[in-house]
Amino acid sequence: MLAHLFDERNPAVTRSVESLIATAHAADRHVGLCGQRPSSDSDFTRFLIEAGIDSVSVTPDSFASVKHPVASAEAEG
């Protein structure tokens, strides 16, 4: 019922994610994310890779469709 109120692509959210990743890495910490968004939105997954995330968990049925965008983003980075 509340899903329409939230958008992970909101600039405030993406800045927060980038900041969290940078802060964690500065403290020598690993950053991972699990959730539906990386499974269903390859652009958001690419954003996470470009932001420097260490790991992303996806649903088993989306692995094949997420694998290529992740490999491509990692190769470019």
Secondary structure as GFF3:
##gff-version 3
##sequence-region A 1 77
A	DSSP	three_ten_helix	3	5	.	.	.	ID=ss1
A	DSSP	alpha_helix	11	26	.	.	.	ID=ss2
A	DSSP	beta_strand	32	34	.	.	.	ID=ss3
A	DSSP	alpha_helix	36	40	.	.	.	ID=ss4
A	DSSP	alpha_helix	42	51	.	.	.	ID=ss5
A	DSSP	beta_strand	55	57	.	.	.	ID=ss6
A	DSSP	three_ten_helix	60	62	.	.	.	ID=ss7
A	DSSP	alpha_helix	63	76	.	.	.	ID=ss8
###
